[in-house]
Every structure is written in C-alpha cells, then in structure tokens.
Amino acid sequence: MPEMKGKKSKILNQKVAGLMILFLVGAAVLFVQGFRAWASEKFVLNPSVKQLPSNEEILGWIQDLCNFGYRRPGTEADHQAAQYILDKFKEFGLEKAHLEPVAMPLWTAEKWSLTVNGEDIPCFYLSHSYWIKEYEGFSAGPEGIRAEIVYVGEGREKDFRKVDVRGKIVLADVRFSQLYQSDSVGVAYFAYDPNNTAPPDWHQANPYSPNNFPSNFSRAAQHGAVGFVGILTDYFDRNTYYNELYGEEPCLWPIPGLWLSKSDGASLKELLQKDSTNQATLVLDGKIVPAEAYNVIGFLPGKTDEIIMVHSHHDAPWASAVEDASGVAEVLALAKYFGSIPADQREKTLMFVSLDTHFSMYQGHLALIKEIREKKMNVIVDIVLEHIGKEIVETDGKLVETGFVEPRGIFVTENPYLISLVSQAVERHNLERTVLLPTYTILGVPTDAGDFNRAGFTIISLISPPLYIYDLVDTPDKVAVDQLNPVATAFADIIESIDQTPSQVVSKQAWIPRYRFRYYSAAIGYIIRMLKR
C-alpha cells in the first residue's frame, strides 16, 4: 500500500508539473504576442489643420439643453432635449438622423418628509427607492410610516448584528470611497499633468460609487426595516443628491429612502442620543408609470461600412450642465465639423449617437447594442465623451472653484495603437490633468461606455468625477469652458487618424505585459495595505 501511495503521489506531482509548464508556456506566448503587438505598430498622429466650433458656440448648446429643465429619462424635458439634438444632427448634414424610442418605467417622487420626535428634518428622496412593483405607485399612507428610528453606524453587517431593526426606520452614515491620483497614475498607460496641479496626494470623494451604499440600504431591507435614512457624510453639506440606480433591473430597493445632509445628519444623531426610544414619521409618495426614452442617431457615410461611433447621453438628474450636456455638446461639435467635410474624403462611416436612460436602467444602451448585433453593424470603436467640468471644493461650507479643470480619465481598450494615438492627442492639445486608464481593472469602465465595454466593443471613453454632478448645483457656470474646443479638437484628431487606419489595427486587443504587470503589482500592494489596516 505505501508503494501504491508513492506512485499516486508521483503521478500527481507529474500532473502538477505539467500544468505548471503549460501555464508558463502560455504566459510566455502571451508575453511575446503582446510585445510583438507593441513593437510592430507605427504610432504617428498626423492631424490636419482644423477649426472646430468655438468654446462659446459649444457652451451655447450646453445652455440650450439646460434650459429644457430636469432631463430625467422619459420626461418632457428629456424628450425636448432629444428633439433638439436630432434637429442639430439634421442641420449639420447627418444622414438617416432619427429618434429610436425605448420603453422604460419612469419613477417619480411627489411628496417626501421626515419628522423625528416632533421635529421636522430637512431631507430629499432617495431616487428609485420604495419600488415594489415595476409599474405601480408607492405611498407611505395618509399618516406616513410611523416607527422607531435607530442609528446603525455605517450599516455594515456587523452593525446590524448589534441592533434589531425589524419594523424600524434605519439611520446610517453613507460614506463615499476616495479617488487618489496616486492610484490612477499607478495603473495608467499614460499621465499628463505638466504643471503638477494634481500631485500624487490629490484625492477627493468618488460620486459614482459610495463606499457602503447601496449595500447598507439593502441590508436594512433584508433585516426587516421599514425605511432607510442615509446621511451624506462625505458629500457637500447638501441633501439634493440624485443617486443612480446601480443596477439594470427594477424593484431593487423595496423600502422608502431619504437623504440627509451631513450637518442635519449630525444634528439628528445628537437628538437620538437624548432619548432611549425615538419615534419618526417618514413620508415618500410617488408613481411609477410606463414611459418612452429616445436614443438619437445619425450617420456620415464613408467609403466603407466600417463604423466609428461617437456618443454621449442627454438624460440627467437635473437641468445638468456638466452631467451630461457638456458631453452631448462635444458630440455636436464633432458632428458639425465632420459634417462639413465632403464624404469622398472619409474612409469610414461616422455614427453619432446621444443615448438616453443613463439615469434609469441603461435600457437605451442595451437596445442599441442589440440593434448593432442584429443588423451586424461593423462598429470598430466607440468613442465616448462626458463631463467637461471645473474642479469645485467645499471650503467653510461654500463651494469654491480651484481654478483647474476637474482631473479626467480616458479609458482605452488594451490596444497599443489606440493608447499611443490618444496619448499624443492629449499632449498635443494640452489636456492637462488627464490619465489614460485600462479597461481590465477591478474598477471596470464606470462611464457611459460601460455596457459597450462589457459587450466586447473597443472603446475610448473620456470622463471626469466632479462631486457635484448629481446635484442641483450642476449649472452652466460649472462647465470648464476653456476646455470645450480643445477637447473636441483632440478627439477630432483621434477620429481623423482612426479613419485612415486599417480597422484590424483599431479593433485589435493585445495583452501588453508591462501594463498588466504594473496593474497586478499595484493590486497586490493595495490588498497588502488593506490587510495591514
């Protein structure tokens, strides 16, 4: 028997060794292929002399879009914005310009309030909460939801183990994760900040991905709470935070939710400490009705059916300027410029798109991806533009401009040609405070290109993370006006260069070892730091 065990052990060791050899050979092949891809391409940016719309003209389009009002998907203001963009596409000479309707549920809050121990607490509704059935109104009843309110800290699982929240209203701190420039630069393909205005220790709260939300909201519902009140602890001292849905399906949050500013939240926590039992009344009434959103699409035909797609989204939480009237205006600037060029000077077809439902469940994005696949449209790259905004900080309770553009990232599919091309365009047009980021990190692609990236499209996606983009204060004065023409011109150079490049070079995805190793090293370092904490 010992001899038999020894033979089995020997065979097992041989198998393990064989698998290790296969792994190492595979890794070596990937390394060589990636190195060859990196070394064989010629990366020359040779743009023509061009004049795109001025900063002032682009700003005018942003102001027009803002004037329609709150552009939440499926609303009248949203429809007016879509029609405005369609009219511009036609004015600029785009062919087959049209609207494509997309069915969606429209969630609307009509009444909300919070009273604790007889004291009114300023609040704002948590969008898409109290969603029990896809198309049905929601109401806390004529008297509101009356229940004890309990504080659960940040609402981690360990916090809920300490407090019985069944039948109660939960109060929790909502923390935002932090964006650190050092983390971005550490994994970036390329970083451009010649004046060192965003040093390695630069950081700010991340408006896209609150650290412990919506997990604490979901835990409250799972543990039997009848309501949720989130304190925006790391936000500006405001409560008008129109959160995204963080999902692509309805009815994720079946209990009502409200937001409090950090100062009101601090005052409420002090109030709760005065009594052992605290009674609250929470009100959230509204409706969910069938609605239509509209994607706007137009084409500039080229000599081939190979398509360069350029897109942004026109829906928004408010009459928002940076989010994302600025991105749409950049798309319009590019459409106007390329629409003035004779078709016989264009190799590839250009497809300009303004999508809807970013602030719903991305139904418009998914519908377009489905259409592209069903019609076998040959989209070789999706170029996305969002958030041309100023950097704003809170000082002594006031929002203050720093004088800089908000630091920005351009997510680029792992392709040596595109990385080199975009890097040159950024530097040529002095797009300061810009990093080129990979699409394969744990962050994914947190932009309007996210669904396209997951669907396998090659992407170039510009975005920045101003903390104010989900707030009423996102007004035209927050737009980085001096960047509008330079950004449009840089992307015109990129499009023009891609137009003259074989599609197999543009759409090819190659494993680039030095960037992969840098990312994995940074990821391991981050995990080690987290474990030490």
C-alpha positions in Angstrom: 0.0 0.0 0.0 2.8 2.5 0.8 4.3 1.8 -2.6 0.9 2.4 -4.3 0.5 5.7 -2.4 4.0 6.7 -3.5 3.2 6.0 -7.2 0.0 8.1 -6.9 1.9 10.9 -5.3 4.5 10.8 -8.1 1.8 10.8 -10.8 0.1 13.7 -9.1 3.3 15.7 -8.9 4.0 15.0 -12.6 0.5 16.3 -13.5 1.0 19.4 -11.4 4.4 20.0 -13.0 2.9 19.5 -16.4 0.2 22.1 -15.7 2.8 24.5 -14.4 4.8 24.1 -17.6 1.7 24.7 -19.7 0.9 27.8 -17.7 4.4 29.1 -18.1 4.4 28.4 -21.8 1.0 30.1 -22.2 2.3 33.1 -20.2 5.4 33.2 -22.4 3.3 33.1 -25.6 1.1 35.9 -24.3 4.1 38.0 -23.4 5.7 37.5 -26.8 2.4 38.3 -28.6 1.9 41.3 -26.5 5.4 42.5 -27.0 5.2 42.0 -30.8 1.9 43.9 -31.0 3.5 46.7 -29.0 6.7 46.8 -31.1 5.3 46.3 -34.6 2.7 49.1 -34.9 3.6 52.6 -36.1 2.0 55.2 -33.9 2.0 58.5 -35.7 -0.5 61.2 -35.1 -0.6 63.4 -38.2 -3.7 65.5 -37.9 -4.9 68.1 -40.4 -5.2 71.7 -39.6 -8.8 72.1 -38.4 -11.2 74.6 -36.9 -13.9 73.2 -34.7 -16.7 75.2 -33.1 -15.5 77.7 -30.5 -15.8 77.4 -26.8 -18.6 79.9 -26.9 -20.6 78.1 -29.5 -20.3 74.8 -27.7 -21.3 76.4 -24.4 -24.4 77.8 -26.2 -25.6 74.3 -26.9 -25.0 73.3 -23.3 -27.1 76.3 -22.1 -29.9 75.3 -24.6 -30.0 71.8 -23.2 -30.1 73.1 -19.6 -33.0 75.4 -20.5 -35.3 72.4 -21.0 -35.3 71.7 -17.3 -34.8 68.4 -15.4 -33.8 65.9 -18.1 -34.7 62.7 -16.3 -35.3 59.9 -18.8 -38.8 59.6 -20.0 -39.8 63.2 -19.1 -41.0 66.0 -21.3 -37.7 67.9 -20.8 -35.8 64.7 -21.8 -37.9 64.4 -25.0 -37.3 68.1 -25.8 -33.5 67.5 -25.5 -33.7 64.5 -27.8 -35.6 66.5 -30.4 -33.1 69.4 -30.1 -30.2 67.1 -30.7 -32.0 65.5 -33.7 -32.6 68.9 -35.2 -28.9 69.7 -34.8 -27.8 66.4 -36.4 -30.0 67.3 -39.5 -28.7 70.9 -39.6 -25.1 69.5 -39.6 -25.9 67.3 -42.6 -26.1 63.9 -40.9 -28.0 61.3 -42.9 -30.6 58.9 -41.6 -30.9 61.0 -38.5 -33.7 59.7 -36.3 -35.1 59.0 -32.9 -35.3 55.5 -31.6 -37.9 55.0 -28.8 -37.0 52.8 -25.8 -39.7 51.6 -23.3 -38.9 52.3 -19.7 -40.5 52.8 -16.2 -40.5 56.4 -15.0 -40.0 56.6 -11.2 -41.2 60.0 -9.8 -41.3 61.2 -6.2 -44.1 63.6 -5.4 -44.0 64.0 -1.7 -41.4 63.3 1.0 -40.6 64.4 4.6 -39.1 63.2 7.8 -40.1 64.1 11.4 -38.3 62.8 14.5 -39.7 63.3 18.0 -41.9 66.0 16.5 -39.1 67.9 14.8 -39.0 68.4 11.0 -35.7 67.2 9.5 -34.7 68.7 6.1 -34.4 65.8 3.6 -34.5 64.7 0.0 -35.8 61.5 -1.6 -33.6 58.6 -2.4 -34.4 58.0 -6.1 -35.8 54.6 -7.2 -36.5 53.6 -3.6 -39.8 52.2 -2.4 -40.0 50.3 -5.7 -42.1 47.2 -5.1 -43.7 46.5 -8.4 -42.4 47.7 -11.8 -45.5 49.8 -12.7 -47.3 50.9 -9.6 -47.5 53.9 -7.4 -45.9 54.0 -3.9 -47.2 55.7 -0.8 -46.4 55.7 3.0 -50.1 56.2 3.6 -52.0 59.3 4.8 -50.2 59.3 8.1 -46.8 58.3 6.8 -44.7 55.4 8.2 -44.5 55.8 11.9 -41.8 53.8 13.6 -38.9 53.9 16.0 -35.7 55.3 14.3 -32.4 53.6 15.1 -28.8 54.5 14.2 -26.7 51.7 12.8 -23.4 53.5 12.1 -22.3 52.8 8.6 -24.6 49.9 8.2 -22.1 47.1 7.8 -23.2 43.6 8.5 -21.6 43.7 12.0 -23.6 46.9 12.7 -26.9 45.2 12.0 -25.9 42.3 14.3 -25.9 44.8 17.2 -29.3 46.3 16.6 -32.7 44.8 15.9 -34.1 46.9 13.1 -37.3 44.9 12.4 -40.2 47.2 11.9 -38.0 50.3 12.4 -36.5 53.1 10.4 -32.8 52.8 9.9 -30.4 55.8 10.1 -27.0 55.2 8.6 -23.9 57.1 7.5 -23.2 56.8 3.8 -19.5 57.1 3.1 -18.0 57.8 -0.3 -14.9 56.0 -1.4 -11.9 58.2 -2.2 -10.3 58.7 -5.6 -6.5 59.1 -5.2 -4.3 60.4 -8.0 -1.5 58.1 -7.0 -3.8 55.1 -7.6 -4.8 56.3 -11.0 -1.2 57.1 -12.1 0.0 53.8 -10.7 -2.1 51.8 -13.2 -2.3 54.3 -16.0 -1.0 53.8 -19.6 -0.1 57.5 -19.6 -0.4 60.5 -17.4 -0.3 64.1 -18.5 0.0 66.9 -15.9 2.9 69.1 -17.0 2.3 71.7 -14.2 1.9 69.1 -11.5 -1.5 70.5 -10.5 -2.8 67.1 -9.5 0.1 65.7 -7.4 0.1 62.1 -6.1 -1.5 63.0 -2.8 -4.5 64.7 -4.6 -7.8 63.0 -3.7 -11.5 63.6 -3.5 -14.7 61.7 -2.7 -15.9 59.5 -5.5 -19.5 60.5 -6.5 -20.1 57.4 -8.6 -19.6 54.6 -6.1 -20.5 55.4 -2.5 -18.3 53.1 -0.3 -21.1 51.4 1.7 -24.2 52.3 -0.3 -26.4 50.7 -1.5 -25.3 47.7 0.4 -26.3 49.2 3.8 -29.7 50.1 2.3 -30.2 46.5 1.0 -29.1 45.2 4.4 -31.7 47.4 6.1 -34.5 45.9 3.9 -33.2 42.4 4.4 -33.2 42.8 8.2 -36.8 43.9 8.2 -36.5 47.7 8.4 -39.5 49.7 7.1 -37.4 52.7 6.0 -33.9 54.0 5.4 -32.4 57.4 6.0 -28.9 58.0 4.7 -26.5 60.7 5.9 -24.3 62.1 3.1 -21.3 62.2 5.4 -18.6 62.7 2.7 -20.7 64.9 0.4 -21.0 68.7 0.2 -23.3 69.8 3.0 -26.4 69.3 0.9 -29.1 66.7 0.6 -30.1 67.1 -3.1 -28.0 64.1 -4.2 -29.9 62.3 -7.1 -28.3 58.9 -6.9 -28.1 56.4 -9.8 -29.9 53.1 -9.6 -26.7 51.0 -9.5 -28.3 48.2 -11.4 -30.2 47.2 -14.6 -33.4 45.8 -13.2 -36.4 47.3 -11.3 -37.5 46.8 -7.7 -34.0 46.7 -6.2 -35.0 48.8 -3.1 -38.5 47.9 -1.8 -38.5 50.2 1.2 -38.6 54.1 1.2 -35.3 56.0 1.5 -34.4 59.6 2.2 -31.1 61.6 2.2 -29.9 64.0 4.8 -27.0 66.5 4.6 -24.0 65.8 6.8 -24.9 68.7 9.2 -28.5 67.7 9.5 -27.4 64.1 10.0 -25.0 65.1 12.8 -27.8 67.1 14.5 -30.2 64.1 14.2 -27.6 61.7 15.7 -27.3 64.1 18.7 -31.1 64.3 19.0 -31.3 60.5 19.1 -28.8 60.3 22.0 -31.1 62.3 24.3 -33.8 59.6 24.4 -33.6 55.8 24.6 -36.5 55.5 22.2 -37.1 57.9 19.3 -40.2 58.0 17.1 -40.1 59.1 13.5 -42.6 59.6 10.7 -41.3 59.0 7.2 -43.2 60.1 4.1 -42.4 59.1 0.5 -45.2 59.1 -2.1 -44.9 58.9 -5.8 -45.6 57.0 -9.0 -44.0 54.6 -11.5 -45.5 54.7 -15.0 -44.7 53.4 -18.4 -42.7 55.9 -20.4 -40.5 56.3 -23.5 -37.0 57.5 -23.8 -35.3 58.3 -27.1 -31.9 57.5 -28.5 -30.8 60.0 -31.2 -28.7 58.6 -34.1 -27.3 60.0 -37.3 -24.7 59.0 -39.8 -22.0 60.5 -42.1 -21.3 57.7 -44.7 -17.8 56.9 -45.7 -16.3 54.7 -48.4 -16.7 51.6 -46.3 -19.2 50.2 -43.8 -16.7 50.3 -41.0 -18.2 52.5 -38.3 -16.5 54.9 -35.9 -19.2 55.5 -33.3 -19.2 58.8 -31.2 -21.6 59.1 -28.3 -22.7 60.7 -25.0 -26.0 60.7 -23.2 -28.5 63.6 -22.9 -30.6 62.4 -19.9 -29.6 63.8 -16.5 -30.7 64.1 -12.9 -31.4 67.9 -13.1 -31.1 70.6 -15.7 -27.5 69.4 -15.5 -24.7 71.2 -17.4 -21.6 69.1 -16.9 -23.7 65.9 -16.5 -24.0 65.5 -19.4 -25.0 68.5 -21.6 -21.2 69.0 -21.9 -20.7 65.6 -23.3 -23.5 65.9 -25.8 -22.3 69.4 -26.9 -18.9 67.8 -27.6 -20.6 65.2 -29.8 -22.4 68.0 -31.6 -19.2 69.9 -32.1 -17.6 66.8 -33.8 -20.8 66.2 -35.8 -20.7 69.7 -37.1 -17.0 69.6 -38.0 -17.1 66.3 -39.8 -20.4 67.1 -41.4 -18.7 70.0 -43.2 -16.1 67.6 -44.8 -17.0 66.0 -48.2 -17.9 62.3 -48.0 -15.2 61.4 -50.5 -12.6 62.5 -48.0 -13.8 60.0 -45.4 -12.8 56.3 -45.5 -15.0 55.1 -42.7 -18.6 55.8 -41.7 -19.2 58.0 -38.7 -22.1 57.3 -36.4 -23.1 60.0 -33.9 -25.3 59.0 -31.0 -26.9 60.6 -28.0 -28.2 57.9 -25.7 -30.9 58.0 -23.1 -31.6 56.1 -19.8 -28.3 56.5 -18.1 -30.3 57.6 -15.1 -32.7 54.7 -15.4 -31.6 51.1 -16.2 -29.5 51.7 -19.3 -32.3 50.3 -21.5 -31.3 52.6 -24.4 -27.7 51.4 -24.2 -28.7 47.8 -24.2 -31.2 48.3 -27.0 -28.5 49.9 -29.2 -26.1 47.1 -28.5 -28.8 44.6 -29.5 -29.5 46.6 -32.7 -25.8 46.7 -33.7 -25.5 43.0 -33.3 -28.8 42.1 -35.0 -28.0 44.4 -38.0 -24.4 43.2 -38.0 -23.2 46.8 -38.0 -19.4 46.9 -38.2 -18.6 49.2 -35.3 -14.8 49.2 -34.9 -14.6 51.6 -32.0 -16.9 53.5 -29.6 -15.7 57.0 -28.6 -17.5 58.5 -25.6 -17.3 62.0 -24.2 -18.6 63.1 -20.8 -18.2 65.7 -18.1 -16.2 68.7 -19.2 -16.2 70.4 -15.8 -14.4 72.6 -13.3 -12.9 71.3 -10.1 -15.0 72.5 -7.2 -14.2 72.0 -3.5 -16.1 72.8 -0.3 -14.4 75.5 1.9 -16.1 76.7 5.1 -19.4 75.4 3.9 -19.2 77.1 0.5 -18.5 75.6 -3.0 -15.3 77.2 -4.4 -13.6 76.9 -7.7 -9.9 75.8 -7.6 -9.2 77.4 -11.0 -8.4 74.0 -12.6 -10.3 71.6 -14.8 -11.5 68.5 -12.9 -8.9 65.7 -13.2 -10.1 63.4 -16.0 -9.5 59.9 -17.2 -9.7 58.3 -20.6 -10.5 54.6 -20.5 -8.9 52.9 -23.6 -9.2 49.3 -24.6 -5.9 47.4 -24.4 -4.6 48.3 -27.8 -1.1 49.7 -28.4 -2.1 51.8 -31.4 -5.0 53.5 -29.6 -3.0 54.1 -26.4 -0.3 55.8 -28.4 -2.8 57.8 -30.5 -4.8 59.1 -27.6 -1.7 59.9 -25.6 -0.3 62.0 -28.4 -3.7 63.8 -28.8 -3.8 64.6 -25.1 -0.3 66.1 -25.1 -0.7 67.9 -28.4 -3.8 69.7 -27.2 -2.6 70.2 -23.7 -5.4 68.3 -22.0 -3.9 68.8 -18.5 -4.7 66.5 -15.6 -5.5 63.6 -17.8 -4.6 59.9 -17.3 -5.2 57.0 -19.7 -6.7 54.1 -17.9 -7.1 50.4 -18.8 -10.5 48.7 -19.0 -9.5 45.5 -17.3 -9.0 46.7 -13.7 -11.4 45.9 -10.9 -12.9 49.4 -11.5 -14.1 48.3 -14.9 -15.3 51.2 -17.0 -17.6 53.4 -14.8 -18.7 55.6 -17.8 -21.5 55.6 -20.4 -19.3 53.1 -22.3 -19.6 50.5 -19.6 -22.2 48.3 -21.3 -20.3 48.6 -24.6 -17.1 47.6 -23.0 -18.7 44.6 -21.3 -20.2 43.7 -24.7 -16.7 43.5 -26.2 -16.6 46.8 -28.1 -13.3 48.6 -28.5 -13.7 51.9 -26.6 -12.1 55.3 -25.9 -14.1 56.9 -23.1 -13.4 60.3 -21.6 -14.8 61.2 -18.2 -14.1 63.2 -15.0 -15.6 62.8 -11.5 -16.9 66.2 -10.2 -18.6 65.6 -6.9 -21.4 68.0 -7.9 -22.7 66.2 -11.0 -25.7 64.6 -9.2 -26.8 67.9 -7.6 -28.9 70.9 -8.5 -25.7 73.0 -8.4 -24.5 71.4 -11.7 -25.2 74.6 -13.6 -23.5 76.1 -16.8 -21.1 78.1 -14.6 -19.5 74.7 -13.6 -18.5 73.9 -17.2 -14.8 74.2 -18.0 -15.5 76.5 -20.9 -11.8 76.9 -21.9 -11.6 73.1 -22.4 -14.6 72.7 -24.8 -12.8 73.4 -28.1 -9.5 71.7 -27.1 -11.3 68.5 -26.1 -13.3 68.5 -29.3 -10.3 69.2 -31.4 -8.2 66.5 -29.7 -11.0 63.9 -30.4 -11.3 65.2 -34.0 -7.6 64.3 -34.4 -8.2 60.9 -32.9 -11.2 60.2 -35.2 -9.4 61.5 -38.2 -6.4 59.2 -37.5 -8.6 56.2 -36.9 -10.4 56.9 -40.2 -7.1 56.5 -42.1 -6.0 53.3 -40.1 -6.9 49.7 -41.1 -9.8 48.5 -38.9 -7.9 45.4 -37.8 -5.3 47.7 -36.2 -8.0 49.8 -34.5 -10.1 46.9 -33.1 -7.2 44.6 -32.2 -6.9 43.9 -28.5 -3.4 42.9 -27.4 -2.1 41.8 -24.0 0.6 44.4 -23.1 2.9 42.9 -20.4 4.4 46.0 -18.9 1.0 47.5 -18.1 -0.5 44.2 -16.9 2.4 43.6 -14.6 2.1 47.2 -13.3 -1.6 46.7 -12.6 -1.2 43.4 -10.9 1.7 44.7 -8.8 -0.4 47.7 -7.7 -3.4 45.4 -6.9 -1.3 43.2 -4.8 0.2 46.2 -3.0 -3.3 47.6 -2.4 -4.5 44.2 -0.9 -1.5 44.1 1.4 -2.2 47.7 2.6 -5.8 46.8 3.3 -4.8 43.7 5.2 -2.4 45.7 7.3 -5.2 48.1 8.2 
